Amino acid sequence: MGYSYVSGMARTLDGVKSKKIVYLISEDWYFYSHRFDLAKASIKQGYQVTLITRVGQYGDIITKAGINLIDVNFRRAVGNPLADLIVLFRVSGIYRKIKPDIVHHVSLKPILIGSIACLFNSVPIVINAVTGLGNLFLSGNKSTAMLRMLVKPVLLSLLNRRNSWVILQNQDDRKDLIAQGMRTECSELIKGSGVNLERFSYSVESNAIPVIMLAARMLRYKGIGEFVEAARLCVKGGLKARFVLVGDVDSENPMSLTREDLEQWHNEGIVEWWGHHNDMPDVMRKASIVCLPTYYREGLPKTLLEAAASGRPVIATDVPGCREIVINEENGLLVPVKNAERLARAITRLAENKQLRIKMGEFGRKLVESEFSVDIINRRTLALYERALSS
């Protein structure tokens, strides 16, 4: 099914023209998971909302919510400048046609493409949401390092434009970008995309045998290999537990594991690979402990927010993003990067102490309620829109 812009200006009940906001996000599944509630809140606030994205299985759900949907053939992978240039011209043309009051770009590639498109159009307000510094800033690959040298000054120049505001999800990213030249006054710390507390309700686990879960895209830098090695160490040490991977491979990401890798581990009986699941609240209820031993430059991992909201203790690496939601010894444990032995010890400690798991789960739920609910995050984002427009 094709999707394109629905023309016409929405009006409020008193006949006043509503403001127009455009979200630019690479994939519709990511929008649905991370910004759908924000878009619906924007509509309630009186905005006319358009989404530019690569449309997959969520197109009908998005349009039924009253969001104008435009299908653009985004490619998240780097290394195809011609395809990116085509997308740039397409996005620029859409901005020219819609004439938005606000554009909201989410993650590095949409920030670069969308902000360059804004140079050719008179867009009053540009919101750039940095959701982690990612593979471009992380990879030691020579070609990526060369690309990084070219992209960083361009990115900083775009972030520093007078009509731009930058949303950062953690203090580490904010400090690093300011140290590299980003204007302090244009940055706003909004921790993550929030979690729906009604969907992810609190519960106490009922597993006879602890279920240790890692839920993420099956990427090497999410710590999948370290998780599997930690599972081996735990089983070798006599721990009775089930180790579960939830998520799919990502063919566009060079760091993705293959289906053969995952099926081999599954067939060996080391871990269970459950693949992709749409019903994450149900998945979280089946977990006893949720792990994310990532060494990726995360923004603020949604899987950890969802785990904490569900009353599950979390184990994560002590890296930017993770330490925003994991308070060591309170709602979970922080472990060193790429250290399967320390991860195994942390897993064993929680797996053998259900009361500690319950205590940490209760603390995590209260933490999310006070700081990370989707209502809190949406209010802060909408307040930024209004502040930017009024300035």
C-alpha positions in Angstrom: 0.0 0.0 0.0 1.3 3.5 -0.9 1.2 6.4 1.5 1.4 10.1 0.6 0.7 13.5 2.1 -3.0 14.3 2.7 -3.3 18.0 1.7 -5.2 20.6 3.6 -4.8 22.6 6.8 -6.3 21.3 10.0 -8.2 23.8 12.1 -9.0 23.9 15.8 -12.6 24.2 17.1 -12.4 28.0 17.1 -11.3 28.1 13.5 -7.7 29.1 14.1 -5.2 27.4 11.9 -3.3 24.7 13.7 0.5 24.5 13.7 2.1 21.8 11.5 4.8 19.4 12.8 6.7 16.9 10.7 8.5 13.9 12.2 11.4 12.5 10.2 12.3 8.9 11.3 14.0 6.2 9.3 11.5 3.3 10.1 7.8 3.1 10.9 8.4 0.4 13.5 10.8 2.7 15.4 8.3 5.5 15.3 5.6 3.2 16.6 7.7 2.0 19.4 9.4 5.3 20.4 7.4 8.3 19.2 3.8 7.2 18.5 2.5 8.4 21.8 4.3 11.7 21.4 2.7 12.2 18.0 -0.8 11.4 19.4 -0.1 13.9 22.3 0.9 16.5 19.7 -2.5 16.0 17.9 -4.3 16.5 21.2 -2.3 19.7 21.7 -3.7 21.0 18.4 -0.9 20.2 16.0 -1.4 18.8 12.5 1.1 15.9 12.4 2.9 14.3 9.4 5.4 11.4 9.6 8.0 10.9 6.9 9.4 7.3 7.2 10.0 4.0 5.4 6.6 2.4 5.8 6.4 -1.2 6.8 3.8 -3.1 8.9 2.6 -0.1 11.0 1.3 2.2 8.2 -2.4 1.5 8.8 -2.1 1.9 12.6 -0.3 5.2 12.2 -2.8 6.7 9.7 -5.8 5.6 11.8 -4.4 7.7 14.6 -4.8 10.8 12.4 -1.2 11.1 11.3 -0.5 12.0 7.7 2.0 9.4 6.4 4.6 9.8 3.7 6.6 6.8 2.5 10.2 7.5 1.8 12.8 4.8 1.0 15.2 5.4 3.9 18.3 3.3 4.3 19.9 3.3 7.7 23.1 1.8 6.5 26.0 4.1 5.5 27.9 3.7 2.3 25.3 4.6 -0.4 25.6 8.4 -0.9 23.4 8.3 -4.1 20.5 6.7 -2.2 20.9 9.3 0.6 21.0 12.1 -1.9 17.7 10.9 -3.5 16.1 10.8 0.0 17.5 14.3 0.7 15.9 15.8 -2.4 12.6 14.0 -1.6 12.5 15.2 2.0 13.4 18.8 0.9 10.5 18.7 -1.6 8.1 17.5 1.1 9.2 20.3 3.4 8.6 22.8 0.6 5.1 21.5 0.0 4.0 21.1 3.6 5.6 24.3 5.0 5.8 22.9 8.6 6.2 25.1 11.6 8.3 22.5 13.4 10.3 19.5 12.1 11.4 16.9 14.6 14.3 14.7 13.3 15.1 11.5 15.3 18.6 9.9 15.3 21.7 10.8 13.4 20.9 10.1 9.8 17.5 11.8 9.8 19.1 14.7 11.6 21.7 15.1 8.9 19.3 14.6 6.0 16.5 16.6 7.5 18.7 19.5 8.7 20.3 19.8 5.3 16.8 19.8 3.7 15.9 22.7 6.0 18.8 24.8 4.6 16.8 24.8 1.3 13.4 25.7 3.0 12.2 28.2 5.5 11.4 25.9 8.4 10.9 28.1 11.5 11.8 25.5 14.1 14.1 22.4 13.9 14.2 19.8 16.7 17.0 17.3 16.5 16.7 14.3 18.8 20.1 12.5 19.3 19.2 9.0 20.4 22.8 7.9 21.1 26.0 8.6 19.2 25.9 5.1 17.7 28.0 3.2 15.3 29.3 6.3 13.5 31.0 7.5 16.7 31.8 4.0 18.0 33.3 2.0 15.2 37.0 1.6 14.8 36.7 0.6 11.2 38.9 2.8 9.0 36.3 3.7 6.5 33.8 4.6 9.3 36.6 6.7 11.0 37.2 8.6 7.8 33.4 9.2 7.4 33.3 10.3 11.0 36.0 13.0 10.3 33.8 14.4 7.5 30.4 14.1 9.2 31.2 15.5 12.7 31.9 19.1 11.7 28.8 19.1 9.4 26.7 17.6 12.2 27.8 20.2 14.8 27.3 23.0 12.3 23.7 21.8 11.7 23.0 21.4 15.4 24.2 24.9 16.1 21.9 26.7 13.7 20.0 29.5 15.3 16.5 28.0 14.8 17.6 24.5 16.0 17.2 22.8 19.4 18.9 19.5 20.3 17.3 16.9 22.5 19.8 14.6 24.3 18.8 11.5 26.2 21.6 11.4 28.7 24.1 13.7 30.4 27.2 12.0 28.9 26.1 12.7 25.3 25.2 16.3 26.2 28.6 16.9 27.8 30.5 15.2 25.0 28.8 17.2 22.2 29.2 20.5 24.2 32.9 19.7 24.6 33.1 19.2 20.8 31.5 22.6 20.1 27.7 22.3 20.4 26.0 25.4 21.9 24.9 24.7 25.5 21.8 27.0 25.2 20.4 25.0 22.3 20.5 21.6 24.1 17.7 20.1 26.1 18.0 16.9 28.3 14.9 14.8 27.9 15.6 11.3 29.2 14.4 8.8 26.5 11.1 8.4 24.8 9.2 7.4 27.9 7.3 4.2 28.7 3.5 3.7 28.8 2.8 2.7 32.4 -0.6 1.3 31.6 0.8 -1.1 28.9 3.8 -2.0 31.0 2.1 -2.7 34.3 3.9 -3.9 37.5 3.8 -7.5 38.3 5.7 -10.0 40.4 7.4 -12.8 38.5 5.9 -16.3 38.8 8.7 -18.4 37.2 9.7 -21.6 38.9 13.1 -21.3 37.3 14.5 -17.8 36.7 14.3 -16.5 33.2 17.3 -14.3 32.3 16.3 -12.2 29.2 18.1 -10.0 26.7 15.7 -8.1 24.5 17.2 -6.1 21.7 18.1 -6.2 18.0 20.5 -9.0 17.6 23.6 -6.8 17.1 27.1 -7.8 18.4 27.6 -4.4 20.2 24.4 -5.0 22.2 26.6 -7.6 24.1 24.9 -10.7 22.7 28.2 -12.7 22.6 29.0 -11.7 26.2 25.5 -12.7 27.3 25.9 -16.1 25.7 29.3 -16.6 27.3 27.9 -15.5 30.7 25.1 -18.1 30.2 27.7 -20.8 29.6 29.6 -19.8 32.8 26.4 -19.7 34.9 25.3 -23.2 33.7 28.9 -24.5 34.2 28.7 -23.1 37.8 25.5 -25.1 38.5 22.9 -22.2 38.2 19.4 -23.5 37.3 18.1 -20.8 34.9 16.8 -20.2 31.4 18.6 -17.8 29.2 16.5 -16.1 26.5 17.2 -13.8 23.5 14.3 -11.8 22.2 14.7 -9.8 19.0 15.5 -10.2 15.3 18.5 -9.8 13.1 19.1 -6.5 11.3 20.2 -7.1 7.7 21.1 -3.4 7.2 23.5 -3.3 10.1 27.0 -4.7 9.6 27.1 -5.6 13.3 24.1 -7.9 13.1 24.4 -11.5 14.0 23.1 -14.0 11.5 20.2 -16.4 11.9 22.7 -19.2 11.7 24.6 -17.9 14.7 21.4 -17.6 16.8 20.0 -21.0 15.7 23.3 -22.7 16.5 23.2 -21.3 20.1 19.6 -22.2 20.4 20.2 -25.8 19.1 23.1 -26.2 21.5 20.8 -25.5 24.4 22.9 -22.5 25.7 20.1 -19.9 25.1 16.6 -19.9 23.7 16.1 -17.5 20.8 12.5 -16.3 20.7 12.9 -14.0 17.7 10.9 -10.9 17.2 7.9 -10.2 19.4 5.3 -7.4 19.1 3.8 -7.9 22.5 6.6 -6.6 24.7 4.5 -6.2 27.9 3.8 -9.9 27.8 7.5 -10.7 27.0 8.6 -8.7 30.1 6.1 -10.5 32.3 7.9 -13.7 31.4 11.3 -12.5 32.5 12.9 -12.7 36.0 15.9 -10.5 35.1 16.5 -8.3 32.0 20.0 -7.8 30.8 21.6 -5.4 28.4 25.4 -5.9 28.3 25.8 -3.3 25.5 28.9 -1.5 24.5 27.0 0.6 21.9 26.8 4.3 22.6 23.1 4.2 23.7 20.8 7.1 24.2 18.5 5.6 26.8 17.6 2.0 26.1 13.8 1.5 25.9 14.1 -2.1 26.9 15.5 -1.2 30.3 12.7 1.3 30.8 10.1 -1.3 29.9 11.8 -3.9 32.2 11.9 -1.4 35.2 8.2 -0.4 34.6 7.3 -4.1 34.6 8.9 -4.6 38.0 12.0 -6.5 36.7 15.5 -6.0 38.0 18.0 -5.0 35.3 21.6 -5.8 34.7 23.5 -3.5 32.2 26.9 -2.3 31.4 28.2 0.9 33.0 27.9 3.0 29.8 26.2 6.2 28.8 22.4 5.8 28.6 22.3 2.6 30.7 23.4 4.4 33.9 20.5 6.9 33.5 18.0 4.2 34.3 20.0 1.6 36.2 20.9 2.7 39.7 23.5 0.2 40.9 22.3 -1.9 43.9 18.9 -0.1 43.8 16.9 -1.3 40.8 19.7 -3.4 39.3 23.4 -4.0 38.8 26.0 -2.3 36.6 28.8 -4.4 35.2 32.0 -3.6 33.2 31.9 -3.6 29.4 32.8 -6.8 27.6 33.2 -8.8 30.8 31.3 -12.1 30.6 32.6 -13.2 34.0 31.3 -10.2 35.9 28.0 -10.4 34.0 27.7 -14.1 35.0 28.4 -13.2 38.7 25.7 -10.5 38.6 23.2 -12.8 37.0 23.9 -15.6 39.5 23.5 -13.2 42.4 20.1 -12.1 41.4 18.9 -15.4 40.1 19.6 -17.0 43.5 17.8 -14.3 45.5 14.1 -13.8 44.5 13.5 -11.3 47.4 16.3 -9.1 46.1 14.8 -9.3 42.6 11.4 -8.2 44.0 12.9 -5.4 46.0 14.8 -4.1 43.0 11.8 -4.5 40.8 9.7 -2.3 43.1 12.3 0.4 43.2 12.6 0.3 39.4 8.8 0.8 39.0 8.8 3.8 41.3 11.8 5.3 39.4 10.0 5.1 36.1 6.8 6.5 37.5 8.7 9.5 38.9 11.0 10.3 36.0 10.4 8.2 32.8 6.7 7.8 32.1 5.6 8.6 28.6 3.3 11.4 30.0 6.3 13.1 31.7 8.5 12.8 28.6 5.7 14.0 26.2 4.9 17.0 28.4 8.5 18.1 28.4 8.8 17.7 24.6 5.6 19.6 23.9 6.8 22.3 26.3 10.0 22.5 24.2 7.9 22.9 21.0 5.9 25.8 22.6 9.0 27.5 24.0 10.8 27.2 20.6 7.8 28.7 18.8 7.4 31.5 21.2 11.1 32.4 20.9 
